[in-house]
């Protein structure tokens, strides 16, 4: 089983990770810290269930372009 997190970057530079299939959300100031927090949050969520084999982090970036 694989679970997917949508990652967005906040205006202050931090990151938010939200799982698309389970009620798991975490945040961090850096990418490395976010990776650790995601693993910790998943481990806590699945403490009494089979753990997913993989965690996919999908970085979502919105960009608006002006068309003249």
N, C-alpha and C positions, 0 to 999 in steps of 0.2 A: 504494500500500500504506500502511496505517496500523497503527502498533503502539500498544498500550495499556499504561500503567503503572498499577498499583494503588499509591496513596499512602496511607501511614499515618503518624500523628503519634505520636512516642514520648513516654513519660512526662516526659522532660526538655525537651520542646518541639520537638525536632528532627524531621526528616521522613525517611522511608525510601521509596524508589521501587523497585518490583519489576515488571519487564516480564512480562506474562502469556503471551507467546508465544516469548520468547527468554531466554537466560540472561544477563540484564542487571539488575544491582542497583546502586543508588547511594544516598547519603544526604547530608544537609546540615542545617545549623542553622536556616536561614531558607528561606522559600518561593522567593524570588528565586535564592538560591544553588542550591536543588534544581533549579530549571528549567535553570540553566546546566549543572549536573552531569549532568542527564539528556541534554541535547543532546550534551555531550562524550562520555558513555558510549556513546550510540547511534552517534556518528560513529566512535569507536574500534572498536566491534563490527562495523560495516558497512564498514570501511576498504577491503576488497577485494570488496565486493558492492554492488548497487544500494541506495541509501539509501531508507528509507521516505519517502513524501511528507508524512506527518503523524505527529505524536506526540500521543497523547491522555493527559492526566493525570487519572486518576479517583480523587478523594479518597474514601477509605473511612473512615467514622466509625462505630464501634460505641458504642451507648448502651444501657444497661440501666436499665429503669424498674421501680421496685418497685410492685407492685399490692397495695393494702391490702384 
